[in-house]
């Protein structure tokens, strides 16, 4: 490290980052001033060394890692998946100044896939940033005038009701289904700006059924909760894409609410997997960036499902 300020940023307030690293590895870490020495089994020493190298790169780039950042990096390094691109690529800055970065290797692959392909599928469990990163990228494209509009849509099947029977105008009807998208948008831009963009047609929120018959040019389109589309709905949505547009389709195939149809998100993986310009990114519990318990909850349910599958 070059100076005491970098050492302070690296170790965290009250050495919180350093304590997190020490509790996660058996190697002994000796920090004296701006010098770090690592002792222990060679394999553990190498893991800790690679972690510190990544952290020092971040600090040199003026990103001061939080305890959560350190925790994500530790999980990635222990899993042996590497940390190239993790926490290095800024997708967007929230309206209060927080940088939105890929926190896992899977998230970095997701961001890169969206930039390189016109249609991207992000499939994985809750908490992996599927929707949040999609909205961040959409807002970024709109702000940089790479698209003229953002269109956000979701199938409305969870409540078991037809939209026509719900009270209010179409905005009131669809609003509860799009709440996760609203939550993400409010992180990116102030509410007043969001309302103006809605008023001027720059951001549109609509149920999936309203996509039929349209051609979406110069748009960034997000289909959320796509596991609840039928195959026909998925085909209808994908064929709406016009010129100079991008689409992100997100979903969790373990959370299908359809009763009488196969999930269009499950079926589409076999149908479109070999088409150039379409990417499939699969996220897993290692990409969860919510409370640390969320990953453990997902793993517990996976283990329970495995037990059920082998029960005679």
N, C-alpha and C positions, 0 to 999 in steps of 0.2 A: 504494500500500500504506500501511497505517496505522502500522506500526511495524517495527522490525528483526526481531522474532520472525516476523511474517508473511513478510517477505522471505526469511528463512532457510528457512521451510517451503516457500515457493514454489520457491526455487532448488535445494533439496535438500542433503543432506549433501555437503560439499566441492563444492558447485555442480554436482552430478551431473545434476540436471534441466536446468539451464541449458545444460550442455555437450551434452546430448541434443538440445535444441532448436536450438542453434547448428549442430550437425552435420547437421541435417535440412533446413535452409533456407539459401538464399543471402543472406538479409537479415542485416545486421550488428546485433547486439544489444549495446547499451551499458548496463550496469547499474552505477549508482553509488548506494550506500546503498539507499534505498527508492524510487529513481527508475529507470525503464526507458525507454530511447530506442531506437527501431527505425528503421534506415535501409536503403534499397535500392529495388528495383523495387516500384512501388505494389502489384502483386498479391501479392508475397511479404510485403510489410509488412502488408497487410490480413490475410493468413493467420496470421502470427505474432501480430498484435494480437488476433485472435479467440481464439487459443490462450491467450494470457496472461489475457484476460478470463475465460475458462472456469476457468483454474487459480486465479485470484484469488477467484472465486466459491466454489470448493471450499475454499480455505484459510479464507475468511471463515466458512464453515459448519463449520469445525473438522475438515475432512478434509484431511490433509496428503499430497499426491500422491507416489507412489513413481515411480521411473524407469520402471517398467512402465506405470503409469497415464499418464505423459507420452507414452510410446511409442504406446499405444493411441489417445490423443487426436490425436497427430500424424497417424497413419494415417487416422483418420476425417476430419480437416480437409483433408488432402491429397486424399482421395477425393471431397471436395465433398458429403458427406452430412450435415454439421452435427453438433453435439454436444449437442443438447437432450436432457436426461434422462441423459446418460452420466455415470456415477460419482456422480450426485446421489441416486438412489433406493436406499435400503438395504432389501434383501430380508430379510435375516436376519443375525444376529451369531453367529459360530462360538462354541463353548463355551470357546475361549481368548481371545475378545474381538475377533476380526477381523471387520470389516463386509463383508458380501457385497453387492456393488453391480453393476449393469449396467455393463460396461466398454466396450460398443460401442452404436451406435444400434440395431443388430439385436437385441441382448440387451434393450435397453430396450423395444422394440416387443413382444418376446416376453413380458416380465413384465407389461406393460400388457394384452396380449391375454388372458393367463391370468386376470387380475383381472376382465376385462370379459366373458369368455365361459365357458360351462360345459365346453366341449370345445375344446382347443387342440392343434394339430399343430405341432411344431417339427422342421423338416427341414433338415439341413445336415451338413457334414463333421465329422470328429473335431476336438475342441478348441474348439468354439464354445459350450460351456456348456449344451448341451441338457439333459443328464441332471442335471448339478450344480444348475442353477437350478431345475429341476423339483422335486428333492428339497428344496432350500432353501425353496421356496414351500410344499411339502407340510408340512414340519416347522413352518413359521410358522403355517399354518392350524390344525394340530393343537394347537400351544401356545396359540393364542388361542381355542381351542375353537370354531372355525368349522366344524370337522368332528370326528367321533368316532373315525375310523380312517384310517390310510393303508394302501393296498394297492399293492404293487409287483409287477410281473409282467413276464415276458420270454418270447418263444418260445425253446424249447430245440432249436435245429437245428444250431448250429455244429459240434458234435462228431460229427454223423452217427450218433448213438446214441439209442435210445429211453430215456426216463428209467427205465423199469422194469428195465432191464438194468444200471443204474449201482448201485454199492454204497451201503448205508446207508438211513436213513429219508428221508422226503420232503425234510426240511430239508437233509440232506447231499447229496441228489441235485440240488436246485435251487441250492444255494449258489454253485457255481462260475459259473453263468450270471448270477447277480445281484451278482457281486463289485463292478462299478462303482457299483451303488446302495449297497452297504455302505460303500464308500470315501467316498462323498458324505455318508452319514448320520453316519459317525464324525467328520466335520468339524463337524457341527451339534450333536451331543449326545454326552456321554460313553458309553463302551461299556456301563457298568453301567446307565445309564438306558435305553439302547436295548434291552438284554436284558429289563428289566422291562416295557417297552412291548410287546415281542414276547410275553412270558409272559402279559400281561393282554389280549392280542388287539388292542391299539391300533395296532400295526404288523404287517402280514401280508405275507409274501413267498411267492409261489406261481407255478408255471409257468402259462403261458397256458391250457393245456388244463383247468386246474382252475377256470377262470372260468365254464365252461358251466353254464347252469341257474341261476345266481345273480342276485340283484338287489342292487345295491350302493347302499344309502342312507347319507346322511351320511358319505360317504367322499371322500377325495382319492386318486384312482387314477392310477398312472403305468404306462404300457406303454412299455417301453424296447426299443430295437432292433427297431422295428416294421416295418422293411423286410423282415424275415424272417417276416412273417405272410402267409398266403394271404388272398385276398379274403373267403373264408368265415370265417376266423378273425377278420379285422378286423371284419366285420359282427357276429359273435358277441360280440366284446369291447365294441363301441360300444353294443350294445343291452342291456348289463348295467347301464348307468347308471341309478341310482334318484334319489329326491328329495334335494335339498340336497347334491348331489355335484358334484365337478369331476373332469375327466379330462385328462391330458396324454399325448399320444402322440409319442414321439421316434424319429427314425431318420435314416439316411443312405442315400438311394436309389442311391448309387454303390457300396454295399457289400452287395448282396443275395446271400445264401448259398443261396437256394432253387434247386433243380435243375429241377423239373418244373412249377412254378406261377409265375404272375405275382405280383409283390409286391403285397400288399394295400395297402401304403402308397402305391404308385404309382397304383393304380386309384382309391383313395378320393379323391384330389385332384380328379378329374373328377366323381365322383358327388356329393360333398357341398360343393363349393366355393361354392354359392350359398345355403346354409342359414344363416339368422340364428342366432347363438349358437354357431357353430362358426368358429374362426379357423385360418388356415394362415399360419405364420411361416416364411419361408425364410431361413436363415442361410447365409453363404458364407465364403470364406477371410478376408475382411475382419473377420469376427467371431471369429476364432481368438484365444484368450487363453492359449494354452500357450506354450512356448518359441517364440521368433521364427522358428526354422527350420521349425516345423510348417506355418505358412502357405506358406512357400516350397516345402515338400515337396508340399503339396496342389496348388499352382499348377503344379509340374513335372508331376505326374500328369495334371492337366487338359490341359496342352499336349500331352502324349504321346497322350492320348485323341483330341484334335483331329487330330493328325497321322495317327493310325490311321484316323480316319473319312474323311479325304480321300485316303488312299492308294488308287490305282486297283487 
